[in-house]
Amino acid sequence: MTMATDLAIAQYGYKTNKPSGLLNDIFMYTVNMAAKTLVSVAQTSKTEDTEKWKTTDHLRFMIMLMTWLTVWVLRVLMDHFPLSSSLPFNPLGGSLSALGSFDSILSSVSSSSALALPSSASSSLDLVLYEEVDAPSIKALGRSLTHILALLNEIPAASSKYLFAMTMAERIMEGNARHDHIELLQVNRAALSSAFARTSSLLYRFMHNTQSQDDSNGWPVRTMKALPFGSYVAPYVKGLSSCFNMVMSWVEAAEAFRLPKKRNNEGAFGGSAEEYAEVMGEKLAQELLWITNKLRVYGAVEQALVQWSGSPGLASLALTASPRVQGLIVRISAILFGDLNQEYDEVTREVKFKILVLWLPLFCHARNGLSYPILTSYEKFEIERTMNEVISSLPAMDQEVILTNWVQDFAITASDWPNLQPSYDRWCQSARQLVA
């Protein structure tokens, strides 16, 4: 009971309009008296051999009823006629120092094993204690959703609790959406926006670690590429290196059966640190794709657009990421590009310019469709059309930077998408009109 009272005090510590100190004291005194009379009546009724009440018992019961009626009247007065006061107010009224005596009385009532109170009497006590504090606040709901979304990043995808946490998050968001209230929808948007920022940051960290390990192990290949005709020989050298690493991993696995296993940074994954980083990168990319789709569902995709336009490190690492991670990032970028021409307050001209400059190279250099098509032909057509529309809405200087970079990337890659030739021709024509 004390914990619940402290929670109520913490949540309703101060208000702008509070009952006066005199009314507080009267209300607190009346509540204490009502609780004492309730205990007295209950102790009289607990004796099993008592067949009927005496006159004093009836009088005591009437006093108890009148006292509780007075409590209700005072509560109505405090709610409808608040007066300013500098003292902290709590749902029970009165000063905070008086709560200890009331808690002790209620504790004695609840701890009596022979006390037989009707359910209505117990409910009355709950109403006095938890009035106005029996429901969690909207901020608490947002904190809970944010916490569950953060747990998704930590729980392994193979764990059964991973699906449990994702289902819990979806249930909270769907419940908020069913109420169709702007504050509840804002809870979903804020929590998803925070999850998008956190997950993209973790994805960058794991991709950066993987890239650093590859750079430290791949210096022979880089040296070979720097030599004349080295670009033709380097793939064969890289293939031989992969075969050698595979044979060495088999040798290490055989040694593991003969020697005691030692714990290292591989943890419960059981593979090498590089494999662990790659698997975690794919897991985080899958979560980021899921969060992006949820942001679209709940009308907050502009938050993701703003954050995606400020992620140059992730855009750079995505160019050399593993095919599965790169495919997921391409999918996320395609979803965001599809909404780039919508009218959003936070998606400014600068945001559109940055997102085009940063992520257009990924579309040109991505290894599309190695194991499965990342985007369908219709999706590619729609995204390409959106790009042309967005580019045409930007100033001529921004168009020049974007289209110049696109020509450089598009000309040296085998991919024929995205083809922004219409935007390039339109920009050239507008430049010619300035001369005329």
C-alpha positions in Angstrom: 0.0 0.0 0.0 2.9 2.4 0.8 4.4 1.8 -2.7 1.1 2.7 -4.4 0.8 5.8 -2.3 4.3 6.9 -3.1 3.7 6.4 -6.8 0.6 8.6 -6.5 2.6 11.3 -4.7 5.4 11.1 -7.3 3.0 11.4 -10.2 0.8 14.1 -8.7 3.3 16.0 -6.6 2.4 19.5 -7.7 -0.5 21.0 -9.6 -1.3 24.5 -10.7 -4.7 24.6 -8.8 -4.6 22.8 -5.4 -7.0 22.7 -2.5 -6.4 25.1 0.3 -4.4 23.9 3.4 -7.5 24.1 5.7 -9.6 22.1 3.4 -6.8 19.6 3.1 -6.5 19.2 6.8 -10.3 18.7 7.2 -10.4 16.1 4.4 -7.4 14.2 5.9 -8.9 14.2 9.4 -12.2 13.0 8.1 -10.5 10.2 6.1 -8.6 9.0 9.1 -11.8 9.1 11.2 -13.7 7.1 8.5 -10.9 4.5 8.3 -10.9 4.1 12.1 -14.7 3.7 12.2 -14.5 1.1 9.5 -11.9 -0.9 11.5 -14.1 -0.6 14.6 -17.2 -1.9 12.7 -15.2 -4.7 11.1 -13.7 -5.9 14.4 -17.3 -6.0 15.8 -18.5 -8.1 12.9 -15.7 -10.6 12.8 -16.9 -12.5 15.9 -18.6 -15.6 14.5 -20.9 -16.1 17.5 -22.5 -12.7 17.4 -26.1 -13.2 16.2 -27.3 -9.6 16.3 -26.0 -6.1 16.9 -26.4 -4.1 20.0 -27.7 -0.5 19.9 -24.1 0.7 20.2 -23.1 -1.4 17.2 -25.9 0.2 15.1 -24.9 3.6 16.3 -21.2 3.0 15.4 -22.3 1.8 11.9 -24.4 4.9 11.3 -21.4 7.1 12.4 -19.2 5.2 9.9 -21.7 5.8 7.0 -22.1 9.5 7.9 -18.3 9.9 8.0 -17.7 8.3 4.6 -20.5 10.5 3.2 -18.7 13.5 4.6 -15.5 12.3 2.9 -17.3 12.2 -0.4 -18.8 15.7 0.0 -15.3 17.1 0.9 -13.9 15.3 -2.2 -16.5 17.0 -4.4 -15.7 20.4 -2.9 -12.0 19.9 -3.4 -12.5 18.9 -7.1 -14.9 21.7 -8.1 -13.6 24.6 -5.9 -9.8 24.4 -6.0 -7.9 27.2 -4.4 -4.2 28.1 -4.8 -1.8 26.7 -2.3 2.0 26.3 -2.1 1.8 22.9 -0.4 2.2 19.7 -2.4 -1.1 17.9 -3.0 -1.7 14.2 -3.2 -4.9 12.3 -4.1 -5.7 11.7 -0.5 -5.5 15.4 0.5 -3.6 16.8 3.4 0.1 17.1 3.9 2.5 14.4 2.9 3.6 13.8 6.5 0.1 12.6 7.3 0.2 9.7 4.9 2.1 7.4 7.2 -0.7 7.2 9.8 -3.3 6.5 7.1 -1.2 3.8 5.6 -0.7 2.2 9.0 -4.5 2.1 9.5 -5.1 0.6 6.1 -2.3 -1.9 6.7 -4.0 -3.0 9.9 -7.2 -3.5 8.1 -5.7 -5.6 5.3 -3.5 -7.6 7.6 -6.3 -8.9 9.8 -6.8 -12.5 8.8 -10.2 -12.8 10.4 -11.5 -9.5 8.9 -14.4 -10.3 6.6 -15.1 -7.2 4.5 -17.6 -7.1 1.6 -16.1 -6.5 -1.9 -17.9 -3.1 -2.0 -16.0 -2.0 1.1 -12.7 -3.0 -0.4 -13.5 -1.2 -3.6 -14.3 1.9 -1.7 -10.9 1.9 -0.1 -9.3 1.4 -3.5 -11.2 4.4 -4.9 -9.9 6.6 -2.1 -6.3 5.4 -2.6 -6.1 5.3 -6.4 -8.5 8.0 -7.5 -7.0 9.8 -10.6 -3.9 7.5 -10.6 -5.4 4.1 -11.5 -4.4 4.4 -15.2 -0.9 4.7 -16.7 -0.1 8.0 -18.5 0.5 8.3 -22.2 4.1 9.1 -21.5 4.4 5.8 -19.6 2.9 4.0 -22.6 5.5 5.6 -24.9 8.3 4.6 -22.6 7.1 1.1 -22.6 6.9 0.9 -26.4 10.4 2.4 -26.7 11.8 -0.1 -24.2 10.3 -3.1 -26.1 11.7 -1.7 -29.5 15.1 -1.4 -27.9 14.9 -5.0 -26.7 14.5 -6.1 -30.3 18.0 -4.9 -31.0 19.4 -7.0 -28.1 17.5 -10.3 -28.4 18.9 -12.8 -30.8 16.7 -13.4 -33.8 16.8 -17.2 -33.2 15.3 -16.8 -29.8 11.6 -17.4 -29.2 11.5 -14.3 -27.2 12.3 -12.2 -30.2 9.0 -12.9 -31.8 7.3 -12.3 -28.5 8.9 -8.8 -28.2 8.0 -7.9 -31.8 4.4 -9.1 -31.2 4.1 -7.1 -28.0 5.3 -4.0 -29.8 2.8 -4.5 -32.7 0.0 -5.0 -30.2 0.7 -1.8 -28.4 1.0 0.2 -31.7 -2.2 -1.4 -33.1 -4.1 -0.7 -29.9 -3.0 3.0 -30.1 -4.0 3.2 -33.7 -7.5 1.7 -33.0 -8.3 4.6 -30.7 -7.6 7.0 -33.5 -6.4 9.7 -31.1 -3.6 12.1 -32.1 -1.7 11.7 -28.8 -1.7 7.9 -29.1 -0.6 8.1 -32.7 2.2 10.4 -31.7 3.3 7.8 -29.2 3.8 5.3 -32.0 5.6 7.9 -34.2 8.0 9.0 -31.5 8.9 5.5 -30.4 9.4 4.3 -34.0 11.5 7.4 -34.8 13.7 6.7 -31.8 14.0 3.1 -32.8 14.9 4.0 -36.3 17.8 6.3 -35.1 19.0 3.7 -32.6 18.9 0.8 -35.1 20.6 2.7 -37.9 23.3 3.7 -35.6 23.9 0.1 -34.5 23.8 -1.1 -38.1 26.5 1.4 -39.0 28.6 0.3 -36.1 28.5 -3.4 -37.1 29.1 -2.6 -40.7 32.0 -0.4 -39.8 33.6 -3.2 -37.7 33.1 -5.7 -40.5 34.6 -3.3 -43.0 37.6 -2.6 -40.8 38.3 -6.4 -40.4 38.0 -6.9 -44.2 40.5 -4.0 -44.8 43.0 -5.4 -42.3 42.8 -8.9 -43.9 42.6 -7.8 -47.6 45.7 -5.7 -48.1 47.2 -8.2 -50.7 44.1 -7.8 -52.9 44.3 -4.1 -52.7 48.0 -4.1 -53.5 47.2 -6.4 -56.5 44.6 -4.0 -57.8 47.0 -1.1 -57.7 49.3 -3.0 -60.2 48.8 -2.9 -64.0 46.1 -5.4 -65.0 45.7 -6.0 -61.3 41.9 -5.7 -61.5 41.8 -8.8 -63.6 44.0 -10.9 -61.3 42.6 -9.7 -58.0 39.4 -11.8 -58.1 41.4 -15.0 -58.5 43.7 -14.0 -55.6 40.6 -13.2 -53.5 39.1 -16.6 -54.4 42.3 -18.5 -53.4 42.3 -16.5 -50.2 38.7 -17.5 -49.5 39.5 -21.2 -50.1 42.5 -20.9 -47.8 40.4 -19.3 -45.0 37.8 -22.1 -45.4 40.4 -24.8 -45.0 41.8 -23.1 -42.0 38.4 -22.9 -40.4 38.0 -26.6 -40.9 41.4 -27.1 -39.2 40.3 -24.9 -36.3 37.0 -26.8 -36.0 38.9 -30.1 -35.8 41.2 -28.7 -33.1 38.1 -27.6 -31.1 37.0 -31.2 -30.7 40.4 -32.2 -29.2 41.1 -29.1 -27.1 38.9 -27.6 -24.4 36.7 -24.8 -25.7 37.7 -21.3 -24.7 35.3 -18.5 -24.5 36.1 -15.5 -26.7 34.3 -12.7 -28.4 32.3 -15.0 -30.5 29.9 -15.6 -27.6 27.0 -18.0 -28.2 27.1 -17.5 -32.0 29.7 -20.1 -32.4 31.3 -18.6 -35.5 34.1 -16.1 -36.2 33.9 -12.5 -35.2 33.5 -11.6 -38.9 30.6 -13.9 -39.3 29.0 -12.7 -36.1 29.2 -9.1 -37.3 27.7 -10.0 -40.7 24.8 -11.9 -39.1 24.1 -9.0 -36.7 24.3 -6.5 -39.6 21.6 -8.5 -41.5 19.5 -8.8 -38.3 19.6 -5.0 -37.7 18.9 -4.3 -41.4 15.8 -6.5 -41.2 14.7 -4.6 -38.1 15.3 -1.3 -39.8 13.2 -2.4 -42.7 10.4 -3.4 -40.4 10.6 -0.1 -38.5 10.5 1.8 -41.8 7.3 0.1 -42.9 5.7 0.8 -39.5 6.7 4.5 -39.9 4.9 4.6 -43.2 1.8 2.9 -41.7 1.5 5.4 -38.9 2.3 8.5 -41.0 5.8 9.4 -39.7 8.0 8.5 -42.7 9.3 12.1 -42.8 11.2 11.3 -39.6 13.0 8.5 -41.4 13.7 10.7 -44.4 15.3 13.3 -42.3 17.5 10.8 -40.5 18.3 8.9 -43.7 19.5 12.2 -45.3 22.0 12.6 -42.4 23.6 9.2 -42.6 26.7 9.6 -44.9 28.7 7.0 -43.1 26.0 4.3 -43.6 25.5 5.3 -47.2 29.3 4.8 -47.8 29.5 1.5 -46.1 26.4 0.2 -47.9 28.3 0.3 -51.2 30.6 -2.5 -50.1 28.3 -4.4 -47.7 27.5 -8.1 -48.1 24.8 -8.8 -50.7 22.0 -9.6 -48.2 22.7 -6.5 -46.0 23.1 -4.4 -49.1 19.8 -5.7 -50.5 17.9 -4.8 -47.3 19.4 -1.3 -47.3 18.4 -0.8 -51.0 14.9 -1.9 -50.0 14.8 0.7 -47.2 16.1 3.4 -49.5 13.5 2.5 -52.1 10.7 2.8 -49.6 11.9 6.2 -48.5 12.5 7.4 -52.1 8.9 6.5 -52.9 7.6 9.1 -50.4 10.2 11.7 -51.2 7.9 13.8 -53.4 5.2 14.0 -50.7 4.5 17.3 -48.9 6.0 17.0 -45.5 6.8 19.9 -43.2 10.2 18.5 -42.1 11.3 17.3 -45.5 12.9 20.5 -46.8 14.7 21.1 -50.0 18.0 20.4 -48.2 16.7 17.0 -47.0 15.7 16.0 -50.6 19.1 17.2 -51.9 21.1 15.3 -49.3 19.2 12.0 -49.7 19.6 12.1 -53.4 23.3 12.8 -53.3 24.0 10.2 -50.6 21.9 7.2 -51.8 21.8 7.5 -55.6 25.2 5.8 -55.8 23.9 2.8 -53.9 21.2 2.2 -56.5 23.8 2.3 -59.3 26.4 0.1 -57.6 24.2 -2.3 -55.7 24.5 -6.0 -56.7 20.8 -6.3 -57.6 19.2 -9.7 -57.8 22.1 -12.1 -57.0 19.9 -14.5 -55.1 16.5 -12.8 -55.5 15.3 -9.6 -57.1 15.5 -6.8 -54.5 12.9 -4.6 -56.4 10.3 -5.5 -59.0 10.2 -3.8 -62.4 7.1 -1.9 -61.3 8.8 -0.7 -58.1 11.9 0.4 -60.1 9.7 2.3 -62.5 7.8 4.1 -59.7 11.0 5.1 -57.9 12.7 6.3 -61.0 9.6 8.4 -61.8 9.7 9.9 -58.3 13.4 10.7 -58.6 12.8 12.6 -61.8 9.9 14.6 -60.2 11.9 15.5 -57.1 15.0 16.5 -59.1 13.0 18.7 -61.4 11.6 20.5 -58.3 15.1 21.4 -57.0 17.1 24.5 -58.0 19.3 24.3 -61.0 22.5 24.2 -58.9 21.3 21.3 -56.9 20.2 19.5 -60.1 23.7 19.9 -61.5 25.4 18.3 -58.5 23.0 15.4 -58.4 23.0 14.7 -62.1 26.7 15.0 -62.5 27.3 12.4 -59.8 24.7 10.2 -61.3 26.3 10.3 -64.7 29.7 9.3 -63.2 28.2 6.4 -61.3 25.8 5.2 -64.0 28.5 5.2 -66.7 30.9 2.9 -64.9 28.5 0.3 -63.6 26.8 -2.6 -65.3 23.4 -1.6 -63.9 20.9 0.1 -66.2 18.9 1.5 -63.2 18.1 4.2 -62.3 18.0 5.9 -65.6 17.7 9.6 -65.0 18.2 10.6 -68.6 14.9 12.6 -68.7 16.0 14.8 -65.8 19.4 15.3 -67.3 17.9 16.4 -70.7 15.5 18.7 -68.9 18.3 20.3 -67.0 20.4 20.8 -70.1 17.4 22.4 -71.9 16.8 24.8 -69.0 20.5 25.8 -69.2 20.2 26.5 -72.9 17.1 28.7 -72.4 19.1 31.0 -70.2 21.3 31.8 -73.2 18.4 32.4 -75.4 
